[in-house]
Amino acid sequence: MKLSPAPFPIAAVMIHVADSAEGLNWYARAFPDAVRRTFPDSPFEYLDCGGVMLELVPADAKVQSGAAGSVVYWRVEDFAAALAHLQSLGAELYRGPMQIEGGQRMGQVRDPWGNCIGLRGPLTEEPC
């Protein structure tokens, strides 16, 4: 498989939730720098996170919401601040945090639908 030479090889992350509009609103608060966009000639709205599309779609019998496989890790400038922000929106700590190479931290939280969000970045302040 040859990846596209675009700046980011990941085109989109599809996140399955019970209610797409509610999910879009929650993720817009979770990723405040994301830009809401729609596809041309379509009412489908998604979040543009620095060139990666976050697509909030209904969970169904084939793909349910929850922690069941791959996890996307987001690079953050301040691990403790990013973790606190997501927890303030109702995300629950799921794994970690743990120290990894280069003074970095990584961990996972679960959104209100049980999906995992990975965080990876420096710890600039000690967690409470």
DSSP file with accessible surface (Angstrom, degrees, kcal/mol):
  #  RESIDUE AA STRUCTURE BP1 BP2  ACC     N-H-->O    O-->H-N    N-H-->O    O-->H-N    TCO  KAPPA ALPHA  PHI   PSI    X-CA   Y-CA   Z-CA
    1    1 A M              0   0  216      0, 0.0     2,-0.5     0, 0.0     0, 0.0   0.000 360.0 360.0 360.0 130.4    0.0    0.0    0.0
    2    2 A K        -     0   0  195      0, 0.0     2,-0.2     0, 0.0     0, 0.0  -0.908 360.0-137.0-105.9 126.7    1.4    3.4   -0.9
    3    3 A L        -     0   0  101     -2,-0.5     0, 0.0     1,-0.1     0, 0.0  -0.499  28.8 -96.1 -80.7 152.8    0.2    6.3    1.2
    4    4 A S        -     0   0   75      5,-0.2    -1,-0.1    -2,-0.2     0, 0.0  -0.322  26.1-128.0 -63.0 144.3   -0.8    9.6   -0.4
    5    5 A P        +     0   0  132      0, 0.0    -1,-0.1     0, 0.0    -2,-0.0   0.430  69.1 126.3 -76.9   6.2    2.0   12.3   -0.4
    6    6 A A  S    S-     0   0   47      2,-0.1    -3,-0.0     1,-0.1     0, 0.0  -0.132  81.4-100.2 -58.0 161.5   -0.4   14.7    1.2
    7    7 A P  S    S+     0   0  117      0, 0.0    -1,-0.1     0, 0.0    44,-0.0   0.814 113.2  34.7 -56.4 -31.0    0.8   16.4    4.4
    8    8 A F        -     0   0  114     43,-0.1    -2,-0.1     1,-0.1    -4,-0.1  -0.978  66.8-157.5-127.5 121.4   -1.2   14.0    6.6
    9    9 A P  S    S+     0   0   81      0, 0.0     2,-0.6     0, 0.0    -5,-0.2   0.701  76.8  83.4 -73.1 -14.7   -1.7   10.4    5.5
   10   10 A I        -     0   0   92      1,-0.2     3,-0.1     3,-0.0    43,-0.1  -0.793  54.6-179.9 -90.7 120.1   -4.9   10.0    7.7
   11   11 A A        -     0   0   69     -2,-0.6    42,-2.3     1,-0.3     2,-0.3   0.894  61.8  -7.4 -84.0 -44.2   -7.9   11.4    5.8
   12   12 A A  E     -a   53   0A  38     40,-0.2     2,-0.5    36,-0.0    -1,-0.3  -0.996  47.1-145.0-154.9 152.7  -10.6   10.9    8.4
   13   13 A V  E     -a   54   0A  24     40,-3.2    42,-2.7    -2,-0.3     2,-0.6  -0.994  22.3-151.3-119.3 119.1  -11.5    9.3   11.7
   14   14 A M  E     -a   55   0A 100     -2,-0.5     2,-0.5    40,-0.2    42,-0.2  -0.841  10.9-166.8 -94.9 125.3  -15.0    8.0   11.9
   15   15 A I  E     -a   56   0A  17     40,-3.0    42,-2.5    -2,-0.6     2,-0.5  -0.959  11.2-143.7-118.1 122.4  -16.4    8.0   15.4
   16   16 A H  E     +a   57   0A  31     -2,-0.5    50,-0.3    48,-0.2     2,-0.3  -0.743  29.3 162.8 -91.7 127.4  -19.6    6.1   16.1
   17   17 A V  E     -a   58   0A   0     40,-2.6    42,-2.6    -2,-0.5     3,-0.2  -0.876  48.6-114.0-137.2 165.5  -22.1    7.6   18.5
   18   18 A A  S    S+     0   0   83     -2,-0.3     2,-0.4     1,-0.3    -1,-0.1   0.879 108.7  26.1 -69.9 -36.2  -25.7    7.2   19.5
   19   19 A D     >  -     0   0   75      1,-0.1     4,-2.7    38,-0.1    -1,-0.3  -0.957  68.3-158.0-133.7 113.0  -26.7   10.7   18.2
   20   20 A S  H  > S+     0   0   38     -2,-0.4     4,-2.8     1,-0.2     5,-0.2   0.876  93.6  48.9 -60.8 -42.1  -24.6   12.3   15.5
   21   21 A A  H  > S+     0   0   63      2,-0.2     4,-2.3     1,-0.2    -1,-0.2   0.931 113.8  46.2 -65.9 -43.2  -25.6   15.9   16.2
   22   22 A E  H  > S+     0   0  110      2,-0.2     4,-2.4     1,-0.2    -2,-0.2   0.917 113.8  49.7 -64.0 -41.9  -24.9   15.4   19.9
   23   23 A G  H  X S+     0   0    0     -4,-2.7     4,-2.7     2,-0.2     5,-0.3   0.920 109.2  51.1 -62.9 -43.1  -21.6   13.8   19.1
   24   24 A L  H  X S+     0   0   11     -4,-2.8     4,-2.1     1,-0.2    -2,-0.2   0.927 111.5  48.1 -61.2 -43.4  -20.6   16.6   16.8
   25   25 A N  H  X S+     0   0   74     -4,-2.3     4,-1.5     2,-0.2    -1,-0.2   0.909 112.2  48.6 -64.2 -42.3  -21.4   19.2   19.4
   26   26 A W  H  X S+     0   0    9     -4,-2.4     4,-2.3     1,-0.2     3,-0.3   0.948 113.3  46.4 -64.2 -46.8  -19.4   17.3   22.1
   27   27 A Y  H  X S+     0   0    4     -4,-2.7     4,-2.5     1,-0.2    -1,-0.2   0.831 106.6  58.8 -67.7 -29.9  -16.4   16.8   19.9
   28   28 A A  H  < S+     0   0   23     -4,-2.1    -1,-0.2    -5,-0.3     6,-0.2   0.886 111.1  42.4 -64.5 -35.6  -16.5   20.5   18.8
   29   29 A R  H  < S+     0   0  126     -4,-1.5    -2,-0.2    -3,-0.3    -1,-0.2   0.863 114.0  51.4 -75.4 -36.6  -16.1   21.4   22.5
   30   30 A A  H  < S+     0   0    8     -4,-2.3    -2,-0.2     1,-0.3    -3,-0.2   0.863 120.9  33.8 -67.5 -36.2  -13.5   18.7   23.0
   31   31 A F  S >< S+     0   0   35     -4,-2.5     3,-2.3    -5,-0.2    -1,-0.3  -0.697  73.3 174.0-118.0  75.0  -11.4   20.0   20.0
   32   32 A P  T 3  S+     0   0   88      0, 0.0    -1,-0.1     0, 0.0    -2,-0.1   0.716  76.1  57.7 -63.7 -18.2  -12.1   23.8   20.2
   33   33 A D  T 3  S+     0   0  157     -3,-0.1    17,-0.2     2,-0.1    -5,-0.1   0.554  84.0 108.2 -86.0  -6.5   -9.6   24.6   17.4
   34   34 A A    <   -     0   0   21     -3,-2.3     2,-0.5    -6,-0.2    15,-0.2  -0.370  65.7-135.2 -69.4 150.1  -11.5   22.3   15.0
   35   35 A V  E     -B   48   0A  66     13,-2.1    13,-3.0    -2,-0.1     2,-0.3  -0.920  12.5-128.9-110.2 128.0  -13.5   23.9   12.2
   36   36 A R  E     +B   47   0A  99     -2,-0.5     2,-0.3    11,-0.2    11,-0.2  -0.613  39.1 169.1 -73.6 132.6  -17.0   22.7   11.3
   37   37 A R  E     -B   46   0A 109      9,-2.7     9,-2.8    -2,-0.3     2,-0.3  -0.932  24.7-146.6-139.4 161.8  -17.4   22.0    7.7
   38   38 A T  E     -B   45   0A  82     -2,-0.3     7,-0.2     7,-0.2     3,-0.1  -0.937  27.7-109.7-125.7 152.9  -19.8   20.4    5.3
   39   39 A F    >   -     0   0   64      5,-1.4     3,-1.5    -2,-0.3     5,-0.1  -0.548  48.4 -91.4 -74.4 146.9  -19.2   18.4    2.1
   40   40 A P  T 3  S+     0   0  110      0, 0.0    -1,-0.1     0, 0.0     4,-0.1  -0.313 110.8   7.5 -58.0 139.4  -20.2   20.2   -1.1
   41   41 A D  T 3  S+     0   0  179      1,-0.1    -2,-0.0    -3,-0.1     3,-0.0   0.793 117.2  92.7  58.8  30.3  -23.7   19.3   -2.2
   42   42 A S    <   -     0   0   46     -3,-1.5    -1,-0.1     2,-0.1    -3,-0.0  -0.991  69.8-142.7-149.7 145.2  -24.3   17.5    1.1
   43   43 A P        +     0   0  128      0, 0.0     2,-0.3     0, 0.0    -2,-0.0   0.504  63.4 124.8 -83.8  -2.0  -25.7   18.3    4.5
   44   44 A F        -     0   0   63     -5,-0.1    -5,-1.4    -4,-0.1     2,-0.4  -0.406  46.6-160.2 -65.9 121.0  -23.1   16.1    6.2
   45   45 A E  E     +B   38   0A  73     -2,-0.3    11,-0.4    -7,-0.2     2,-0.3  -0.815  16.4 166.1-104.9 140.9  -21.2   18.1    8.8
   46   46 A Y  E     -B   37   0A  26     -9,-2.8    -9,-2.7    -2,-0.4     2,-0.5  -0.880  35.0-106.0-142.1 173.3  -17.8   17.1   10.1
   47   47 A L  E     -BC  36  54A   1      7,-2.3     7,-3.2    -2,-0.3     2,-0.8  -0.925  20.3-147.0-108.5 131.4  -14.9   18.6   12.1
   48   48 A D  E     -BC  35  53A  32    -13,-3.0   -13,-2.1    -2,-0.5     2,-0.8  -0.876  15.3-173.8 -96.9 110.2  -11.7   19.6   10.4
   49   49 A C  E >  S- C   0  52A  16      3,-3.1     3,-1.4    -2,-0.8   -15,-0.1  -0.796  72.5 -48.0-106.6  84.5   -8.9   19.0   12.9
   50   50 A G  T 3  S-     0   0   61     -2,-0.8    -1,-0.1     1,-0.3     3,-0.1   0.851 121.8 -36.5  59.2  36.7   -5.8   20.3   11.2
   51   51 A G  T 3  S+     0   0   42      1,-0.3     2,-0.5   -44,-0.0    -1,-0.3   0.321 118.5 105.7  98.6  -7.4   -6.5   18.5    8.0
   52   52 A V  E <   - C   0  49A  18     -3,-1.4    -3,-3.1   -40,-0.0     2,-0.4  -0.923  65.9-135.8-105.7 126.6   -8.0   15.3    9.6
   53   53 A M  E     -aC  12  48A  42    -42,-2.3   -40,-3.2    -2,-0.5     2,-0.7  -0.697   8.5-156.1 -84.0 128.7  -11.7   15.0    9.3
   54   54 A L  E     -aC  13  47A   1     -7,-3.2    -7,-2.3    -2,-0.4     2,-0.6  -0.935  14.4-167.5 -99.9 114.8  -13.6   13.8   12.4
   55   55 A E  E     -a   14   0A  27    -42,-2.7   -40,-3.0    -2,-0.7     2,-0.7  -0.915   7.9-157.0-109.5 114.5  -16.8   12.3   11.1
   56   56 A L  E     +a   15   0A   4     -2,-0.6   -40,-0.2   -11,-0.4   -11,-0.1  -0.824  24.9 170.2 -93.4 115.5  -19.5   11.6   13.8
   57   57 A V  E     -a   16   0A  19    -42,-2.5   -40,-2.6    -2,-0.7     2,-0.1  -0.882  38.6 -87.4-127.7 157.3  -21.8    8.9   12.5
   58   58 A P  E     -a   17   0A  77      0, 0.0   -40,-0.2     0, 0.0     2,-0.1  -0.399  39.1-125.1 -66.6 134.9  -24.6    6.8   14.0
   59   59 A A        +     0   0   34    -42,-2.6     5,-0.2    -2,-0.1     2,-0.2  -0.464  40.0 171.6 -68.8 149.1  -23.5    3.6   15.7
   60   60 A D        -     0   0   90      3,-2.5    -1,-0.0    -2,-0.1   -44,-0.0  -0.801  50.0 -73.1-146.4-169.6  -25.4    0.6   14.3
   61   61 A A  S    S+     0   0   96     -2,-0.2     3,-0.2     1,-0.2    -2,-0.0   0.816 128.5  45.6 -64.8 -29.2  -25.4   -3.2   14.5
   62   62 A K  S    S+     0   0  194      1,-0.3     2,-0.4     0, 0.0    -1,-0.2   0.874 126.4  22.4 -81.9 -41.1  -22.2   -3.5   12.4
   63   63 A V  S    S-     0   0   64     -5,-0.1    -3,-2.5     0, 0.0    -1,-0.3  -0.928  74.8-174.5-132.5 109.2  -20.2   -0.8   14.2
   64   64 A Q        -     0   0  144     -2,-0.4   -48,-0.2    -5,-0.2     2,-0.1  -0.519  30.3-102.5 -94.8 165.5  -21.1    0.1   17.8
   65   65 A S  S    S+     0   0   43     -2,-0.2     2,-0.2   -50,-0.1   -48,-0.1  -0.464  72.4  73.7 -79.5 160.5  -19.6    2.8   19.9
   66   66 A G  S    S-     0   0   22    -50,-0.3     2,-0.9    -2,-0.1    50,-0.3  -0.590  88.9 -49.5 126.8 173.7  -17.1    1.9   22.6
   67   67 A A  S    S+     0   0   37     48,-0.2    48,-0.1    -2,-0.2     4,-0.1  -0.739  74.7 126.3 -84.9 104.7  -13.6    0.8   23.2
   68   68 A A        -     0   0  101     -2,-0.9     2,-0.3     2,-0.2    -1,-0.2   0.201  69.9 -25.6-148.4  19.5  -13.1   -2.1   20.9
   69   69 A G  S    S+     0   0   62      1,-0.2    -2,-0.0    -3,-0.1    -3,-0.0  -0.812  99.1  33.3 173.9-127.8  -10.0   -1.7   18.8
   70   70 A S        -     0   0  132     -2,-0.3     2,-0.4     1,-0.0    -2,-0.2  -0.239  54.0-157.5 -65.8 146.6   -7.8    1.0   17.3
   71   71 A V        -     0   0   39     -4,-0.1     2,-0.5    -3,-0.1    46,-0.1  -0.994  10.0-140.0-127.5 130.3   -7.2    4.2   19.1
   72   72 A V        -     0   0   51     44,-0.4    46,-2.4    -2,-0.4     2,-0.5  -0.778  17.5-149.0 -86.9 128.2   -6.2    7.5   17.5
   73   73 A Y  E     -d  118   0B  77     -2,-0.5     2,-0.5    44,-0.2    46,-0.2  -0.888   6.6-149.7-101.5 127.3   -3.6    9.4   19.6
   74   74 A W  E     -d  119   0B  49     44,-3.1    46,-2.2    -2,-0.5     2,-0.4  -0.814  14.5-128.1 -97.8 131.1   -3.7   13.2   19.4
   75   75 A R  E     -d  120   0B 229     -2,-0.5     2,-0.3    44,-0.2    46,-0.2  -0.650  34.0-171.9 -75.5 125.8   -0.5   15.1   19.9
   76   76 A V        -     0   0   27     44,-2.3     3,-0.2    -2,-0.4    43,-0.0  -0.881  30.8-136.3-122.2 153.8   -1.1   17.8   22.5
   77   77 A E  S    S+     0   0  182     -2,-0.3     2,-0.3     1,-0.3    -1,-0.1   0.780  99.3  22.6 -77.1 -28.9    1.1   20.7   23.7
   78   78 A D     >  -     0   0   35      1,-0.1     4,-2.6    43,-0.1    -1,-0.3  -0.885  66.4-162.6-143.7 106.5    0.3   20.1   27.4
   79   79 A F  H  > S+     0   0    4     43,-3.7     4,-2.8    -2,-0.3     5,-0.2   0.922  91.2  48.2 -58.2 -49.2   -0.8   16.6   28.5
   80   80 A A  H  > S+     0   0   11     42,-0.3     4,-2.6     1,-0.2    -1,-0.2   0.912 113.6  47.1 -61.7 -41.8   -2.2   17.6   31.9
   81   81 A A  H  > S+     0   0   47      2,-0.2     4,-2.4     1,-0.2    -1,-0.2   0.914 113.2  48.4 -67.1 -41.7   -4.2   20.5   30.4
   82   82 A A  H  X S+     0   0   21     -4,-2.6     4,-2.3     2,-0.2     5,-0.2   0.927 113.0  48.1 -64.9 -42.4   -5.6   18.4   27.6
   83   83 A L  H  X S+     0   0   18     -4,-2.8     4,-2.5    -5,-0.2     5,-0.2   0.945 112.3  48.6 -63.0 -45.8   -6.6   15.6   30.0
   84   84 A A  H  X S+     0   0   54     -4,-2.6     4,-2.2    -5,-0.2    -1,-0.2   0.896 109.9  53.2 -61.8 -40.3   -8.3   18.1   32.3
   85   85 A H  H  X S+     0   0   67     -4,-2.4     4,-0.8     2,-0.2    -1,-0.2   0.952 111.4  44.1 -61.0 -49.4  -10.1   19.7   29.4
   86   86 A L  H ><>S+     0   0    6     -4,-2.3     5,-2.3     1,-0.2     3,-0.9   0.909 112.6  52.1 -65.6 -38.2  -11.6   16.5   28.2
   87   87 A Q  H ><5S+     0   0   83     -4,-2.5     3,-1.7     1,-0.2    -1,-0.2   0.876 102.6  59.7 -65.6 -33.0  -12.5   15.4   31.7
   88   88 A S  H 3<5S+     0   0   91     -4,-2.2    -1,-0.2     1,-0.3    -2,-0.2   0.750 103.9  52.3 -66.4 -20.6  -14.3   18.7   32.3
   89   89 A L  T <<5S-     0   0   38     -3,-0.9    -1,-0.3    -4,-0.8    -2,-0.2   0.366 132.3 -91.4 -93.8   1.9  -16.5   17.7   29.3
   90   90 A G  T < 5S+     0   0   44     -3,-1.7    -3,-0.2     1,-0.3     2,-0.1   0.457  76.6 145.0 104.5   1.0  -17.4   14.3   30.9
   91   91 A A      < -     0   0    5     -5,-2.3     2,-0.4    -6,-0.2    -1,-0.3  -0.489  40.2-140.2 -69.8 144.0  -14.6   12.1   29.4
   92   92 A E  E     -E  110   0B 144     18,-2.0    18,-2.5    -2,-0.1     2,-0.1  -0.897  18.4-109.0-110.7 136.7  -13.4    9.5   31.8
   93   93 A L  E     +E  109   0B  75     -2,-0.4    16,-0.3    16,-0.2     3,-0.1  -0.397  41.5 169.5 -59.8 132.2   -9.8    8.4   32.2
   94   94 A Y  E     +     0   0B 106     14,-3.2     2,-0.4     1,-0.4    15,-0.2   0.759  59.5  11.3-115.6 -45.0   -9.5    4.9   30.7
   95   95 A R  E    S-E  108   0B 160     13,-1.7    13,-2.6     3,-0.0    -1,-0.4  -1.000  94.3 -53.0-141.5 140.6   -5.8    4.1   30.6
   96   96 A G  E     -     0   0B  41     -2,-0.4    11,-0.2     1,-0.3     2,-0.2  -0.463  14.5-140.4  81.5-155.9   -2.7    5.7   32.0
   97   97 A P  E     +     0   0B  55      0, 0.0     2,-0.3     0, 0.0    -1,-0.3   0.525  49.3 168.4 -74.4 155.6   -1.4    8.2   32.1
   98   98 A M  E     -E  106   0B 107      8,-2.5     8,-2.2    -2,-0.2     2,-0.4  -0.955  36.4-113.0-134.0 151.9    2.0    6.7   31.8
   99   99 A Q  E     +E  105   0B 132     -2,-0.3     6,-0.2     6,-0.2     2,-0.2  -0.691  39.2 176.4 -83.9 136.3    5.4    8.2   31.1
  100  100 A I  E >>  -E  104   0B  27      4,-3.0     3,-0.7    -2,-0.4     4,-0.6  -0.623  39.9 -43.1-125.4-171.4    6.9    7.3   27.8
  101  101 A E  G >4 S+     0   0  123      1,-0.2     3,-1.3    -2,-0.2    -1,-0.3  -0.046 116.3  22.4 -56.2 153.1   10.1    8.2   25.9
  102  102 A G  G 34 S-     0   0   75      1,-0.3    -1,-0.2    -3,-0.1     3,-0.1   0.743 129.2 -65.2  67.2  26.4   11.4   11.8   25.8
  103  103 A G  G <4 S+     0   0   44     -3,-0.7    20,-0.9     1,-0.2    -1,-0.3   0.694  99.2 141.3  70.1  16.8    9.6   13.1   28.9
  104  104 A Q  E <<  -EF 100 122B  54     -3,-1.3    -4,-3.0    -4,-0.6     2,-0.3  -0.517  40.4-148.1 -89.9 160.2    6.2   12.5   27.2
  105  105 A R  E     -EF  99 121B  43     16,-2.8    16,-2.2    -6,-0.2     2,-0.3  -0.905  12.1-172.3-120.1 153.1    3.0   11.2   28.7
  106  106 A M  E     +EF  98 120B  31     -8,-2.2    -8,-2.5    -2,-0.3     2,-0.3  -0.988  15.5 141.3-142.6 153.4    0.3    9.1   27.1
  107  107 A G  E     - F   0 119B   6     12,-1.8    12,-2.9    -2,-0.3     2,-0.4  -0.972  34.4-117.9-172.7 175.0   -3.1    8.0   28.1
  108  108 A Q  E     -EF  95 118B  12    -13,-2.6   -14,-3.2    -2,-0.3   -13,-1.7  -0.979  15.8-170.5-131.0 144.3   -6.7    7.4   27.0
  109  109 A V  E     -EF  93 117B   1      8,-2.2     8,-2.7    -2,-0.4     2,-0.5  -0.853  21.5-128.0-120.9 163.1  -10.0    8.8   27.9
  110  110 A R  E     -EF  92 116B  83    -18,-2.5   -18,-2.0    -2,-0.3     6,-0.2  -0.949  18.3-135.9-113.4 132.8  -13.5    7.6   26.9
  111  111 A D    >   -     0   0    6      4,-2.8     3,-2.3    -2,-0.5   -19,-0.1  -0.144  44.0 -84.0 -72.6 177.1  -16.0    9.9   25.4
  112  112 A P  T 3  S+     0   0   69      0, 0.0    -1,-0.1     0, 0.0   -89,-0.0   0.698 132.3  51.6 -60.0 -15.6  -19.7    9.8   26.6
  113  113 A W  T 3  S-     0   0   31      2,-0.1   -97,-0.0   -90,-0.0    -2,-0.0   0.346 122.2-103.9-101.3   3.3  -20.3    7.0   24.1
  114  114 A G  S <  S+     0   0   11     -3,-2.3   -47,-0.2     1,-0.3     2,-0.2   0.429  72.9 142.4  91.9  -1.2  -17.4    4.9   25.3
  115  115 A N        -     0   0   19    -49,-0.2    -4,-2.8   -99,-0.1     2,-0.3  -0.497  50.2-119.2 -73.4 143.8  -15.0    5.6   22.4
  116  116 A C  E     - F   0 110B  24    -50,-0.3     2,-0.5    -6,-0.2   -44,-0.4  -0.646  22.0-167.3 -87.2 139.7  -11.3    6.0   23.3
  117  117 A I  E     - F   0 109B   4     -8,-2.7    -8,-2.2    -2,-0.3     2,-0.3  -0.997  14.9-147.9-121.2 120.9   -9.4    9.2   22.6
  118  118 A G  E     -dF  73 108B   0    -46,-2.4   -44,-3.1    -2,-0.5     2,-0.4  -0.718  10.1-163.3 -91.5 141.4   -5.6    8.9   23.0
  119  119 A L  E     +dF  74 107B   6    -12,-2.9   -12,-1.8    -2,-0.3     2,-0.3  -0.972  10.0 175.7-122.0 142.4   -3.5   11.8   24.2
  120  120 A R  E     +dF  75 106B  90    -46,-2.2   -44,-2.3    -2,-0.4   -14,-0.2  -0.965  27.8  94.9-148.8 123.1    0.3   12.1   23.8
  121  121 A G  E     - F   0 105B   0    -16,-2.2   -16,-2.8    -2,-0.3   -44,-0.2  -0.978  66.9 -50.3 174.6 178.7    2.4   15.0   24.8
  122  122 A P  E     - F   0 104B  44      0, 0.0   -43,-3.7     0, 0.0     2,-0.8  -0.355  42.2-129.4 -72.8 150.6    4.7   16.7   27.3
  123  123 A L        +     0   0   33    -20,-0.9     3,-0.1   -45,-0.2   -45,-0.1  -0.895  29.3 173.9 -97.8 108.5    3.6   17.1   30.9
  124  124 A T        +     0   0   90     -2,-0.8     2,-0.3     1,-0.2    -1,-0.1   0.535  68.3  26.2 -96.4  -7.7    4.2   20.8   31.7
  125  125 A E  S    S-     0   0  111     -3,-0.1   -45,-0.2     0, 0.0    -1,-0.2  -0.984  90.8 -99.6-147.5 153.0    2.7   20.6   35.2
  126  126 A E        -     0   0  146     -2,-0.3    -2,-0.0    -3,-0.1     2,-0.0  -0.544  42.8-116.1 -73.2 134.6    2.2   17.9   37.7
  127  127 A P              0   0   71      0, 0.0    -1,-0.1     0, 0.0   -46,-0.0  -0.353 360.0 360.0 -67.8 152.9   -1.3   16.4   37.7
  128  128 A C              0   0  177     -2,-0.0     0, 0.0     0, 0.0     0, 0.0  -0.390 360.0 360.0 -73.1 360.0   -3.4   16.8   40.8
